[in-house]
Amino acid sequence: MSGSRFVAPGVVGAVLDELLEAGMGCAPHVLARLAGDLNADAVTIREVVERLSPDQRHGLCPLPTPLPMVPSIEQRFTGASLDDRDCDLLLALSVCLDDALDPLLEFDGRSAIEIAAAPVGERISLHAGRACFVDARLSIWVRQTGSVRTAMVHERLAAIFRCRGDRVSADWHRARASLEGEPETAPELTFIARQLTEAGHPERALLLAREASDHATGSDRDDARVVAGASAVGAGFAAEAAAWLGSLYPNGSEAARLSGLGALFVAQAFLHGAVPEVPPDSLRPTTDDPEGWQHWTTAAALAAVMCAERGDRPGMRTWLDALRDGAHRLGAERELRDPIVALSWLIAGQTDVDDVASSGPVSGGMLRTLRAAMNGDIEQGLRLLARDDAVMSDASDPFVPGYERSPVIQAYRAVLETLLLVWRGDIGLARQKLIEAALVYPVGVPFAGLGVVLARRLDLAVLGELGPFSRSLTSALPAGTKIDFLVDRGIQSFLAGSFDDAVATIRLWSDLGSPQTVMAVPGLDELVLFSADHSPTIFLEPPEVALAQQLRLRIIAAGGRRWSEEHDEVREAARSLSSPFARARVETMLGTQHAIRDDQLSARAHFQQAERLFEVAGATAWAQAIRNRLGRLDATDRDGGIAATVDPLSACRSAWSVSLTPRELEVAMHAVSGAANRDIAESLSVSVRTVEVHLGRIFAKLDVRSRVELTVLAHRTNQHL
């Protein structure tokens, strides 16, 4: 039961791709665990994955212990030359809670040298007081074929660990050896499981808590269920946690229900996309017991933050009121109420929050990191995140007591670090960091699926398409967690040169209310123009990210004669952007506008600057898109005119639809096609005078003086978009 072996990201990515093709999407951290336990053998991995439930594949429930026997494992080890003594040693190694060598030597009766010299020595690696299987798949074969001897092995190990004074292992093996319930083992197993959860080992804790629940009765069973649910949340097993904690309703004790309430909120929010709509007062403690009130208040704090992550401000306000009530009763205003109120509002996009302090490494650390970024100092935010990680081992946090070192909290930290790197413009590094984290942690859980959105955008920026990690993370999301796919499709079309499809996709996204994460993630505002009566969604973004967006929108809006006035100001402001990715996107738009206006020299200068900046940022797909645009400029110079296209009006129509009214756009398209004013009037059922008025407005908006200039502009627009 020792930890899985490391497997390279490239190996995991290749298997993820194969599984996706077979319709068996698997969360990256789940597959990495399987690869480590199955010697990275692709055939065995696929056979095992085929036998897992969707929740197990997606990381919502733990993997079965042991993993299922599959044909490739059976074929590999059937006929192995091992006597009963060797088989018992291998079985003992496979069922022990850790990989310590001394208890195994005591169990077997041989020295390490004797074991190494025996036939079984080829199957076990003994080093530095530890033991492990040379081929991890052998553990599965041993447990399946030696099941009739398992109880005896557990019984012998229980006696050994009892003599060694290891009560945890002794009770564990005693419980596993028993064919009937052993109620007296449950409290000790539950106690140790709680300690393991707090130490950052929730999967092992869940194993013990499950066993405790099987043997416990009465209140001990409630306690075991609470610890099982809490450890499942810490590991990211949302469906498993919801099942354990949901079993406390309606028959569990009030103390147990209150103890598991916060973890239940977290699990249900991830599974169903929202915190349960239940009045906080209906869950209030019915006694004055301070411990019950502490659990209720902490649950209110978790519910408030979960609502903030999902943009649910009414729900957030409701739970913040409950938090204030509970904190006042407990006298916990400073350490719990104030930092959580500030953090919730900050996540919800309210940057002018009270400047409160918190010593908690999670709540306080996240608050300090985000506040530094909102003050324009992303480097300071990254330093604070690293500093808090360094002190995490011995610090506690009243917001997430017992979870400070859990995988789900580590996933939050990894996603937050990725977001800050994206804001800084380090696209390649951000993608690398997120992939590394996805191999270990459930990165789809934090911030309502923000890690999945980031993975998709980063893949598009680097690859120009979605890679196996981002597609696998997407497939593993529960149905209740909704993320937007339209912007991703728009970006992919835009980078591939399909401008009209990109515009149509982004327009549809806008018509659907412009759904997006509560924290700013690079989108495609190159194709969005907020009208005067449109209020953008409030979300969290650093000042520089907001400035870059404003510059891009100014370029979009600066049609016609405003272009010459806006160009110099935008160009100078862009030079102040420290993010190479953000500045490159502004340079790209400036280059495009120059190309459309037939200023080839200026267009090439901006495009070349953009290409260099995209390469610095690691956004290789964006850099390639710029090289394609430079190629079109070269083709224009070489051919001495406008290059032919299949449909010379489609991209132009999409681009002009931003600044022209629908009727003006129809008139412009007819005019570009060569239709006379009278023909246009007849086609649109309007007067010739109306057509002339529309053309006058079109000329003014697009800064042209004649039909000839309008036609040339149309073809240039199509060519350079």
VEXRODO-255542 format. One record per residue (C-alpha): y, z, x; residue number from 1. Coordinates in steps of 0.25 Angstrom, whole numbers. Layout:
<sites>
      Y      Z      X   nr
      Y      Z      X  NUM
...
</sites>
This chain:
<sites>
      Y      Z      X   nr
      0      0      0    1
      9     -2     12    2
     21    -11     11    3
     20    -26     11    4
     21    -34     23    5
     34    -42     26    6
     33    -57     22    7
     43    -67     26    8
     53    -72     15    9
     49    -87     18   10
     34    -83     15   11
     38    -76      2   12
     48    -87     -2   13
     37    -98     -1   14
     27    -90    -10   15
     38    -87    -20   16
     40   -102    -21   17
     26   -104    -24   18
     25    -94    -34   19
     37    -99    -41   20
     31   -113    -42   21
     19   -106    -48   22
     27    -99    -59   23
     24    -85    -52   24
     38    -81    -47   25
     38    -68    -39   26
     49    -59    -35   27
     51    -60    -20   28
     49    -46    -17   29
     36    -46    -25   30
     31    -58    -17   31
     35    -52     -4   32
     27    -40     -7   33
     15    -48    -11   34
     16    -57      1   35
     16    -44     10   36
      3    -39      2   37
     -4    -52      3   38
     -2    -57     17   39
      8    -67     12   40
     -4    -76      8   41
      2    -86     -3   42
    -11    -88    -10   43
    -14    -73    -12   44
      0    -71    -16   45
      0    -81    -27   46
    -14    -76    -32   47
     -8    -62    -33   48
      5    -66    -39   49
     -3    -74    -50   50
     -9    -60    -54   51
      4    -53    -55   52
     12    -51    -68   53
     26    -57    -69   54
     32    -43    -67   55
     24    -40    -55   56
     28    -54    -49   57
     43    -52    -52   58
     43    -38    -46   59
     45    -31    -60   60
     32    -23    -58   61
     24    -19    -45   62
     13    -27    -40   63
     -1    -22    -43   64
     -8    -13    -33   65
    -17    -18    -28   66
    -13    -33    -29   67
    -23    -41    -36   68
    -35    -47    -29   69
    -34    -62    -29   70
    -44    -73    -24   71
    -37    -75    -11   72
    -38    -60     -7   73
    -53    -59    -12   74
    -57    -72     -4   75
    -50    -66      9   76
    -57    -53      9   77
    -70    -55      2   78
    -81    -53     12   79
    -73    -44     21   80
    -82    -36     30   81
    -78    -22     27   82
    -87    -10     26   83
    -84      2     16   84
    -76     10     26   85
    -67     -2     29   86
    -65     -5     15   87
    -61      9     11   88
    -51     10     23   89
    -45     -3     18   90
    -44      2      4   91
    -38     15      8   92
    -27      7     16   93
    -25     -1      3   94
    -23     11     -6   95
    -15     20      3   96
      0     22     -1   97
      4     19     14   98
     -1     13     26   99
     -3     26     35  100
    -15     24     44  101
    -19     39     46  102
    -24     42     32  103
    -32     29     33  104
    -39     33     46  105
    -42     46     40  106
    -48     39     28  107
    -56     30     36  108
    -61     39     47  109
    -59     29     58  110
    -48     28     69  111
    -37     17     69  112
    -44     11     81  113
    -58     11     74  114
    -52      5     61  115
    -46     -6     69  116
    -59     -9     77  117
    -67    -10     63  118
    -68    -22     55  119
    -57    -16     45  120
    -48    -16     57  121
    -45    -31     55  122
    -40    -28     41  123
    -31    -16     44  124
    -18    -16     53  125
    -17     -2     60  126
     -3      1     67  127
      6     12     69  128
     -1     22     59  129
     -1     11     48  130
    -12      3     42  131
    -11    -10     34  132
    -20    -22     30  133
    -20    -34     39  134
    -21    -42     27  135
    -14    -35     15  136
    -22    -43      5  137
    -34    -35     10  138
    -28    -23      3  139
    -30    -30    -11  140
    -44    -34     -8  141
    -48    -20     -3  142
    -43    -13    -16  143
    -49    -23    -25  144
    -63    -23    -19  145
    -63     -9    -16  146
    -58     -3    -29  147
    -71      5    -31  148
    -68     13    -19  149
    -53     15    -21  150
    -54     28    -28  151
    -63     34    -17  152
    -53     29     -6  153
    -41     35    -14  154
    -49     48    -15  155
    -51     49      0  156
    -37     45      3  157
    -32     56     -7  158
    -40     66      1  159
    -34     61     15  160
    -20     61     10  161
    -21     75      4  162
    -26     81     17  163
    -15     74     24  164
     -5     80     15  165
      0     67      9  166
      0     71     -6  167
      6     58    -11  168
     -5     49     -5  169
    -15     60     -9  170
    -11     60    -24  171
    -10     45    -24  172
    -24     43    -19  173
    -29     54    -28  174
    -23     48    -40  175
    -29     34    -36  176
    -43     40    -34  177
    -43     47    -47  178
    -50     40    -59  179
    -43     50    -69  180
    -29     55    -69  181
    -24     64    -59  182
    -12     70    -65  183
     -9     80    -54  184
     -6     68    -44  185
      5     62    -53  186
     16     72    -50  187
     15     70    -35  188
     13     55    -36  189
     26     54    -45  190
     33     63    -35  191
     30     55    -23  192
     32     42    -31  193
     47     47    -34  194
     49     50    -19  195
     43     36    -15  196
     53     29    -25  197
     65     37    -19  198
     60     33     -5  199
     61     18     -9  200
     46     15    -11  201
     45     13    -26  202
     33      4    -26  203
     24     15    -20  204
     31     25    -29  205
     27     17    -41  206
     13     17    -36  207
     13     32    -36  208
     20     34    -49  209
     10     24    -56  210
     -1     32    -51  211
      6     45    -55  212
      8     40    -69  213
     -7     36    -71  214
    -11     51    -68  215
      1     59    -74  216
      2     65    -87  217
     14     70    -95  218
     28     72    -88  219
     21     68    -75  220
     18     54    -81  221
     33     53    -85  222
     37     56    -71  223
     27     46    -65  224
     32     35    -74  225
     47     38    -71  226
     44     37    -56  227
     36     24    -58  228
     47     18    -66  229
     57     22    -56  230
     49     17    -44  231
     47      4    -51  232
     62      2    -53  233
     64      5    -38  234
     55     -6    -34  235
     61    -16    -44  236
     49    -16    -54  237
     57    -16    -66  238
     46    -19    -76  239
     37     -8    -70  240
     49      2    -71  241
     52     -1    -85  242
     37      1    -89  243
     36     14    -82  244
     50     20    -87  245
     48     14   -101  246
     35     21   -103  247
     44     34   -103  248
     49     30   -117  249
     48     36   -127  250
     38     46   -122  251
     42     50   -108  252
     50     63   -106  253
     65     63   -106  254
     65     67    -92  255
     57     55    -88  256
     64     45    -96  257
     78     49    -90  258
     72     49    -76  259
     67     35    -78  260
     79     30    -86  261
     87     23    -75  262
     76     16    -69  263
     72     11    -83  264
     86      5    -85  265
     85     -2    -72  266
     71     -8    -75  267
     75    -12    -89  268
     89    -18    -84  269
     81    -27    -74  270
     70    -31    -84  271
     79    -34    -96  272
     92    -37    -90  273
    100    -25    -96  274
    100    -10    -97  275
     93     -6   -110  276
    103     -5   -121  277
    101     10   -124  278
    112     20   -127  279
    113     30   -115  280
    114     42   -124  281
    100     39   -130  282
     94     41   -116  283
    102     54   -113  284
     95     66   -108  285
     93     76   -120  286
     93     88   -110  287
    103     94   -100  288
     93     91    -89  289
    102     86    -77  290
     90     77    -72  291
     89     70    -85  292
    104     68    -85  293
    104     63    -71  294
     93     52    -74  295
    101     48    -87  296
    114     47    -79  297
    108     39    -68  298
    101     30    -78  299
    115     27    -84  300
    120     24    -70  301
    109     14    -68  302
    111      8    -82  303
    126      6    -79  304
    123     -2    -66  305
    112    -10    -73  306
    122    -14    -84  307
    133    -17    -73  308
    123    -26    -66  309
    121    -34    -78  310
    135    -35    -82  311
    133    -26    -94  312
    146    -19    -95  313
    145    -12   -108  314
    131     -7   -104  315
    137     -2    -91  316
    148      5    -98  317
    138     12   -107  318
    130     17    -96  319
    142     21    -87  320
    146     30    -99  321
    132     36    -99  322
    133     38    -83  323
    147     45    -85  324
    141     55    -95  325
    129     58    -87  326
    136     59    -74  327
    146     69    -80  328
    135     77    -85  329
    129     78    -71  330
    141     78    -63  331
    137     65    -56  332
    150     58    -58  333
    153     55    -43  334
    139     52    -38  335
    134     44    -50  336
    144     41    -61  337
    156     36    -52  338
    148     26    -43  339
    140     20    -54  340
    152     18    -63  341
    159     11    -51  342
    147      3    -47  343
    144     -2    -62  344
    158     -7    -64  345
    158    -13    -50  346
    145    -21    -53  347
    151    -25    -66  348
    162    -32    -59  349
    173    -21    -60  350
    178    -20    -46  351
    189    -10    -48  352
    180      2    -49  353
    183     16    -45  354
    181     19    -30  355
    170     29    -31  356
    161     33    -20  357
    146     35    -21  358
    136     40    -10  359
    124     34    -17  360
    118     23     -8  361
    115     14    -20  362
    127     16    -30  363
    137     20    -19  364
    132      9    -10  365
    132     -2    -20  366
    146      2    -25  367
    152      3    -11  368
    146    -11     -7  369
    151    -18    -20  370
    165    -11    -19  371
    166    -16     -4  372
    162    -30     -9  373
    172    -30    -20  374
    183    -25    -10  375
    180    -38     -2  376
    172    -32      9  377
    158    -37      8  378
    155    -34     22  379
    158    -19     19  380
    149    -20      7  381
    138    -25     15  382
    140    -14     25  383
    140     -3     14  384
    127     -9      9  385
    120     -8     22  386
    126      6     25  387
    120     11     12  388
    107      4     15  389
    106     12     28  390
    108     26     21  391
     99     22      9  392
     87     30     14  393
     92     44     13  394
    103     42      2  395
    102     45    -13  396
    109     39    -25  397
    112     45    -38  398
    112     31    -45  399
     98     27    -41  400
     91     40    -36  401
     78     37    -30  402
     80     22    -29  403
     89     22    -17  404
     79     15     -8  405
     71      8    -19  406
     69     -7    -18  407
     77    -10    -30  408
     89     -3    -24  409
     87    -11    -11  410
     87    -24    -19  411
    100    -20    -25  412
    106    -18    -11  413
    100    -31     -6  414
    106    -39    -18  415
    119    -32    -16  416
    119    -36     -1  417
    115    -50     -5  418
    127    -51    -14  419
    137    -46     -4  420
    132    -56      6  421
    134    -67     -4  422
    148    -62     -7  423
    150    -63      8  424
    145    -77      9  425
    132    -75     17  426
    124    -83      8  427
    112    -86     17  428
    111    -71     22  429
    112    -66      7  430
    100    -75      4  431
     92    -70     15  432
     95    -55     12  433
     91    -57     -2  434
     78    -64      1  435
     74    -53     10  436
     78    -43      0  437
     70    -50    -11  438
     57    -49     -3  439
     58    -34     -4  440
     66    -30    -16  441
     68    -33    -30  442
     81    -41    -28  443
     81    -46    -43  444
     84    -32    -48  445
     98    -29    -43  446
    110    -32    -51  447
    103    -39    -63  448
     97    -50    -54  449
    108    -52    -45  450
     98    -54    -33  451
     92    -65    -40  452
    105    -72    -43  453
    109    -70    -28  454
     96    -76    -24  455
     97    -88    -32  456
    112    -91    -28  457
    108    -89    -13  458
     97    -98    -14  459
    106   -109    -20  460
    116   -107     -9  461
    106   -108      2  462
     95   -117     -3  463
    102   -124    -14  464
     91   -120    -23  465
     83   -108    -28  466
     73   -103    -18  467
     60    -95    -20  468
     66    -81    -19  469
     77    -84    -29  470
     68    -91    -39  471
     58    -80    -37  472
     68    -69    -40  473
     73    -76    -52  474
     59    -78    -57  475
     56    -63    -55  476
     68    -58    -64  477
     64    -52    -77  478
     68    -59    -89  479
     79    -49    -92  480
     87    -52    -80  481
     96    -64    -82  482
    102    -72    -71  483
    110    -85    -72  484
    103    -98    -67  485
    114   -108    -71  486
    123   -105    -59  487
    112   -107    -50  488
    108   -120    -56  489
    123   -124    -55  490
    124   -120    -40  491
    111   -128    -37  492
    116   -140    -44  493
    130   -139    -37  494
    124   -138    -23  495
    115   -150    -26  496
    127   -158    -30  497
    124   -159    -45  498
    138   -155    -48  499
    138   -159    -63  500
    125   -151    -65  501
    131   -139    -58  502
    144   -139    -67  503
    135   -141    -80  504
    127   -129    -76  505
    139   -120    -72  506
    146   -124    -85  507
    134   -119    -93  508
    133   -106    -85  509
    148   -104    -89  510
    145   -108   -103  511
    135    -97   -103  512
    145    -86    -99  513
    144    -88    -84  514
    133    -77    -82  515
    133    -71    -68  516
    129    -59    -61  517
    139    -47    -61  518
    141    -49    -46  519
    146    -62    -41  520
    136    -72    -35  521
    140    -85    -30  522
    140    -95    -42  523
    146   -109    -44  524
    160   -106    -48  525
    164   -120    -41  526
    160   -125    -55  527
    166   -115    -64  528
    181   -114    -68  529
    185   -102    -76  530
    195   -106    -87  531
    207    -97    -90  532
    200    -91   -102  533
    187    -88    -95  534
    184    -74    -89  535
    174    -74    -78  536
    163    -64    -78  537
    167    -51    -71  538
    158    -49    -59  539
    158    -42    -46  540
    163    -51    -34  541
    170    -48    -21  542
    185    -53    -20  543
    181    -64    -10  544
    170    -70    -20  545
    181    -69    -31  546
    191    -76    -22  547
    181    -88    -19  548
    178    -90    -34  549
    193    -90    -37  550
    195   -101    -26  551
    184   -109    -31  552
    189   -108    -45  553
    203   -112    -41  554
    197   -125    -34  555
    190   -128    -47  556
    203   -126    -55  557
    212   -133    -46  558
    211   -147    -52  559
    221   -158    -51  560
    235   -154    -45  561
    231   -140    -43  562
    222   -143    -32  563
    232   -145    -21  564
    238   -132    -25  565
    225   -124    -25  566
    218   -130    -13  567
    226   -124     -2  568
    226   -110     -8  569
    211   -111    -11  570
    208   -116      3  571
    216   -104     10  572
    210    -94      1  573
    196    -99      4  574
    198    -96     19  575
    199    -81     15  576
    185    -81     10  577
    175    -74     20  578
    163    -79     12  579
    158    -92     18  580
    151    -96      5  581
    163    -93     -4  582
    172   -100      5  583
    163   -112      6  584
    162   -114     -9  585
    177   -114     -9  586
    178   -124      2  587
    167   -133     -5  588
    176   -133    -18  589
    188   -137    -10  590
    181   -148     -3  591
    176   -154    -16  592
    190   -154    -22  593
    195   -161     -9  594
    183   -171    -10  595
    186   -174    -25  596
    201   -177    -21  597
    196   -186    -10  598
    201   -177      1  599
    189   -180     10  600
    194   -173     22  601
    197   -160     15  602
    185   -160      7  603
    176   -162     20  604
    183   -150     27  605
    181   -141     15  606
    166   -145     14  607
    164   -144     28  608
    170   -130     28  609
    161   -126     16  610
    148   -131     23  611
    151   -123     35  612
    154   -110     26  613
    141   -112     18  614
    133   -113     30  615
    139   -100     35  616
    136    -94     22  617
    121    -99     22  618
    123   -106      9  619
    116   -119     15  620
    114   -125      1  621
    130   -125     -1  622
    132   -130     13  623
    122   -142     10  624
    130   -145     -3  625
    143   -146      5  626
    136   -155     15  627
    132   -164      3  628
    147   -165     -1  629
    151   -168     13  630
    141   -179     13  631
    147   -185      0  632
    161   -184      7  633
    155   -192     18  634
    149   -202      9  635
    163   -204      2  636
    169   -207     16  637
    158   -216     20  638
    158   -224      7  639
    173   -225      5  640
    172   -221     -9  641
    165   -213    -20  642
    150   -212    -19  643
    142   -217    -31  644
    135   -206    -40  645
    126   -207    -51  646
    136   -201    -61  647
    150   -201    -55  648
    155   -193    -67  649
    146   -181    -69  650
    150   -172    -58  651
    165   -176    -61  652
    163   -173    -76  653
    158   -159    -72  654
    169   -156    -62  655
    180   -161    -71  656
    175   -153    -83  657
    181   -141    -76  658
    195   -145    -77  659
    195   -155    -88  660
    194   -153   -103  661
    181   -159   -110  662
    190   -171   -116  663
    198   -173   -103  664
    184   -174    -95  665
    179   -185   -105  666
    192   -193   -103  667
    191   -191    -88  668
    177   -196    -88  669
    180   -208    -96  670
    192   -211    -88  671
    184   -210    -75  672
    173   -220    -81  673
    184   -230    -83  674
    187   -229    -98  675
    200   -233   -103  676
    209   -223   -111  677
    206   -231   -124  678
    191   -231   -121  679
    192   -216   -118  680
    199   -213   -131  681
    189   -221   -139  682
    178   -214   -133  683
    183   -200   -135  684
    190   -203   -148  685
    204   -199   -144  686
    217   -207   -142  687
    221   -214   -130  688
    233   -205   -129  689
    223   -193   -128  690
    215   -200   -117  691
    228   -202   -109  692
    232   -187   -111  693
    218   -183   -106  694
    219   -192    -94  695
    233   -186    -90  696
    227   -172    -91  697
    215   -176    -83  698
    223   -183    -72  699
    231   -170    -71  700
    219   -161    -70  701
    212   -169    -60  702
    224   -173    -52  703
    223   -188    -53  704
    233   -199    -57  705
    224   -210    -63  706
    211   -214    -68  707
    207   -220    -54  708
    210   -206    -48  709
    202   -200    -59  710
    190   -209    -57  711
    190   -207    -42  712
    191   -191    -44  713
    179   -192    -53  714
    170   -199    -43  715
    175   -190    -32  716
    172   -177    -40  717
    158   -182    -43  718
    156   -186    -28  719
    160   -172    -22  720
    154   -163    -33  721
</sites>
